[in-house]
Amino acid sequence: MIQRQLINATNKRGFMPDVKPTKNNVLFQKIWNEKNIAERSLLASFLVPLILVSLLMLIKLKFNPLTITPPYVLFFAVILISACYGGARAAICASLISFVAAIALLFIPMHLSDNLLITHLLEAIAFCIEALFLSFLIFYFQSQRKRNKNAALSMKAVNELLHMREKDHENFVHMAAHELKSPVTVLKGYMQMLEARLSDGEKDNEIKLLSKMDIQLNKLLKRINDLLDLAKVNGGAMQYNLANFNINNAVLHCIEDVRVANPDFLIEHDAMEESISVNGDKERIQQVVTNLLNNSIKYSGNEKYVKLTCQLLGTYVMIKVIDHGVGIPLDKQPFVFERFYRANQTNAADKPGLGLGLYICKEIIKQHRGEMGMVSQEGSGSIFWFKLPAQGI
């Protein structure tokens, strides 16, 4: 099944491995042209070494007929040239033809003693063994190249298939989140209308129930919005309305909203004295600040205190959210900003969430040419920070 999907993905996209030669292997690509080697016929692989060896024999007999020893070095050169022309098949043919030529050259003088003839025959046999061993190495090299090429093709096909599946998954999440958000938004509107009508009749119990239902709907909308943002971030479709805005005022607005939702918590704000602006999407930056505040409150433990500081560091505005809660274990800190990761799995039931908030926040800050990070100690709290380029500094 998987092989069929890989083949379909390969055929559908017209996929072929994209091999771009670098400066270091351009010469090798010209010498060892795998496409041309594969197209050589068996007859051509035999004729090329035959012609080369015949030329060598003619040259030797014409210019150096008295030398008994065959030109083994030149025979090895013929084997290598034949291999570059027709691969391992041509190399094997060249080895055998060279061996036959070497034997023929030994018998041409006809006046060798038996001992000398046996010595030269042993040399020719040794040459043949070495030549066949060289041909085997060329065959092994050619097979490895073919296997590596097929493996690269399969790997890229797998990557292509995984990319297609991830794209389908993102499209599904985007579609499902939209389908869920529409009825929930309408339901929330009806509940607000009903709450307003009941408040006129002073029905306190019904109003409390509606308020609790509204809180749960807000949580559901938050999860849906996180899924939508995830799909937008992964698909590169997150929209940013960039403009200069006062970072102090934007942060203060977030603090006020969080205070209303968490009246039992003390949220201290240490703002910059001067008015500093940043260029970015105000709503997205406020989304980051609100998420960090809510996370600090969620994992504050028995400490009902969170501090937010704004300070100017060179040409950057640094914002820190500090809590004295449960903290994050050292071995889990490298994964805090990954998708769907939740460092405190033991309290997952008490602390609902999808583990997307910090991942989305970091992507938003990255798109604003900023940085984001954290410092934490288990049992002593955490500091989450981000910095953005300041304007007019």
N, C-alpha and C positions, 0 to 999 in steps of 0.2 A: 504493500500500500504506500509506504513512504517512498520507495523507489519510483513508483508510478507518479506520485505527486512531484517528486524531484524532476522527473522527465518532462511532465506537463509544464512545470514552472520554467524549465529550461527552454522548451519548444515555444511556449506562449510568448516569452519575452525575447526570443531569438538570442539567448544568452550564450556567449562564448567567453572563455577566460581572456582577460585583458592583460596581455603580457607586453610591457613596454621596455625595450632594451635600454640599459643605461650605458654610460660611456665605458664602463669597465667590461661589459660583455658584448659590445657591438662587434668586435673582431671575432669573438667566439661564435656569434650568431651567423656571421658570414661563412666561417669555416665549416661549422657543423649546422647545416640547414636541415632541420628535421623534416620539413615538408618535402624538400627535394629528395632527401634520402628515401622517404617512404614511397615516393613515386617511381624509384628505379626498379626495373625488371630484373629477374634473376639472370637473364642473358647478358644485360648490360653490366651487372655486378661481376660477371665472369670475364667478359671481353676486356674491360678496362685494365685489370691487373695483368691479363694475358699480354695485351699490347705493351704495357710498361715493362714487364719482365723481358719480353722479346727484344725491345729496344736496348735494354741494359746488356743482354747477351751479345747483341750485334756490336755494341760499342766496345765491350770488353774484348771480343775476339778480334776486332779491327785494330784497336789502339794498344791493347796490352795482352797479347795472346800467350805470352810466356808465363804469366802468373797463374799458379795452380789454384790458389784459394779463391772461391767465388766471392763476389762483392756483397757480403752479408749485410753490411751497414746500409747499402743502397736498397737491398731487398726489404729491410725493415722500413725504409722510407716509402717504398712502394706499398707496403701493407697499410701504413698510416694514410697515405694519399687515397688508396682504394676505400678505406674505412670512411673517410670524409665524403667520398662520392656515393658509396652504396651501403654504408653501415657495416654491421657485423658480418653479414653475408659476404660482402665484397672482401672484407678482411680475411675471412676463412679461405675464400678462393685464392686470394693473393698469397696466403701462407703455403697452400698446397702447390700452387704453380711455382712459387719461388723454390720450394724444396725440390721439385722435379727438375727445375733449371739448374740448381746447384749440383745435383747428381749428374746431370748431362755434361756440365762443365768439367767434372772430375774425370769422365771417361774419354773426353775429346783428345787429350795428349796421347793416350794409349801406351805410354812408356813408364808409368808409375810402378814402383815396387809394391808388393803385396802389403807390407807393413805401412807404407805411406798412404796407400789407397784406403786401408782400414781406418787409419787415423782421420783422414779427410771425410770418410763416410760417417764416422762417429760425430765429427763436427757438424756435418749436414743434418744428422738426426737430432743433435742438440739444438741446432738452429730451428728445425721444424717444431720441436717441443716448445721452445721459447716463443716462436711465432704463433703457434696455436694458443699458448697461454695469453699472449697479448690480444689475440682475437677474442678469447673468452672474456678478458677484461673489458674490451670494447662492447661486447654483447651485454655484459652486466651493466655497464654504464648506460647503454641505450635503453635497456629494460627499466632501469631506475628512473631515467628521464621520462619514459612513457608513463610509469606508475605515478610519478610526482605530478605529471601533467593531468592525469585522470583524477588524482586526489584533489588537485587545485580546482578542477572543473566541478567535482562533487561538492567540495566545500563552498564554493561560490554559489552553487545551486541551492545548497542548504541555507546559506545566508539570505539568498533571494526569497526562498520559501518562508523563512522566519520573518523577513521584513513584510512580506505580503500578509502573513497571519497577524503580525502586530498591527499593521494598518487596518485590517478587518476588525481587530479587537478594539482599536481606538474609535473606528466608525460606529461600532456597536455601542460602546460606552457613551459616545456623544449622542447617538439617537435615543438610547434608553434614558439618559439623563434628561433630555429635552421632553420626552414623552412623560416622564414622572413629574417634571417641574411644572408643566402646564396645569394639570388638575390640582396639584398641591397649592399653587399660587391662587387659583380660583377659590379653593376651599378656605384658604387663609382669609381671603377677602370677605367671603360670606360670614366667617366666624367673627371678624371684626365688626361687621354690620350688626350681627346678632348681639354681640357684646354691648355695642352702643345702645341698642334698643332695650336690652335688659337692664342697663344701668339706670335708665329713666324710671323703671319700675322698682328699683332698689331690691333686686333679687340677688342677694349676696352669694348664696351657695352656687347658683348657676353661673354667676360671673367668675367665681374662683375656678370652677371646672373649665370654663372656656379659656381662662388664663393659662391653666395647665396644658390644655390642648394646644394653645397658641405656642407655648414654649416647646412642646414636642414637634410641632410643625416647623418651627424655626430651626431646630436641630436637623430635621429631615432636609430642609432647604439647604442648610449648610453642607450636608453630605453630598447633595445633588450638585451644588455649585463646585465643590471640590472635584467631583468626577468630571464636570464640564471643563474646569480649568486644567485638569490633567490631560484631557483629550486635546485641548488647545495647545498646551505646552509641548506635548509630544509631536503634535502635527505642525508645530510652528505657526499656529493660527491665532496666538494670543495677541489681541489688539491693545496698543498703548496710546493714549491721548497725551502727548508730551506738552508740558507747559511749565513755566517757572512758578513756584508756589512757596510760601513760607513754611518751612519744616516745623518750626515751633508750634504754629497754629494747627497744623495738620495733626501733629502728635497729641496736642492737648484735646482736640476733638475726639480722638480715639480713646483717650483716658476717661473722658467724661462718659462716653457710651459704655465702656467696660465697668465703670463705677456704678452706673444705674443698674446694670445686670448683676453686679456682685456688691451689694451694699455692705456686706460684712468685712470686706477686704479694704485694707489701707493701701492705696496706691500713691506713692510719693513721686513727684515730678521735679527733676532737677534740670531746668531749661537753660539754654544759652542766654547770656545777657543781650547780645546783639541779635538783630533780625537777619537771619541767613536764609537764602533761597536755594532750592535745588531744582534741577530740570528733570521732570519725569511725569508719570501718570499719578496724580494725587490719590485717586481712589485705590490704585494698586499698592502704593506705598502704605496707605492707611490699612489696607488688608493685611500687609506684613506685620505692622505694629500691633494691630488687634489680635492677630494670631499668636504672636509672641506673648502678649499680655495674658491671653486666655490660657495658653500652655503653662505659663508660670503659675497662674492661679490654680489650674487643674492639678499640678504636681507640687503644690506648696506644702502639702501635709498639714500639720497643725499650725504652721506659721501663716498668719493672715496678713502678710505684708509683702508687697512687691514694689520695687523701685525702678523707675525709668529715667535714664539720664541722656541728655543731648549735649555734645561738646564738639568743638571745632578742633580738628587735628590737621594742621597744614592746610591743604586744599580740599579736605574731606570733612563731611559731617558724620560723626560717629554716634550711633544710638545703641544704648545697652538696656536690656531688660534683666533685672537682677532679682533672684528669689533665694530663699533660704530653706527650700523644700527637700524632697527626697534625693535629688541629684541623679546622675546617670553613671552607671558603672563604667570603668575605664575601658573594658573590652568591647563595650557597645557604642562608645562615642563615635568611632569612625563611620558608623552606619546610620547615624541620626538623621541625615539629610537624604536618605534613600527613599524611594517610593515604597509605600505600604509598610514601612518599618516603624515599630513601636518599641521603644527601649524598655518600658515598664509593662511587660507582658503579664506579670502576676496580677496587676490591677486592671487588666483590660476590661473586665465586666463593669467595674466602677468608673472607668474613664473611657467612655465611648469615643470612637473616632476611626478613621480609615488609614491613618498614618500617611496622609498626603500633604498636610499643612506645611510642614517645614520644607518638603521637597518643592512645593509650588512657590513658597516664599523665596527660597534660594534662586530659583529660576527667574523670578521677577527681579530680584536684586541684580542678578547677572546681566539681564537685559538692560538695566539702568547703568551699566558700566561700574557697578559697585562690587563689594565683597561681603560675605556673610560667614560667621563662624560661631563657635561656642567654647566655653570653658566650664567644666563641671567637676564636682567631687561628690561621690556617693555619700548621702547623709548630710551634706552641708549646703546643697543648693547648686544653682546653675546661673551662668551669665550667657545670654544669647545676644549677639551684637551684629550690626551691619553698618556699613558706611557707604555714603554716596558722594559723588563730586559736588562741591559747593559752587554756587554761581557768584561771579563778581569778586573772587578772592585773588 
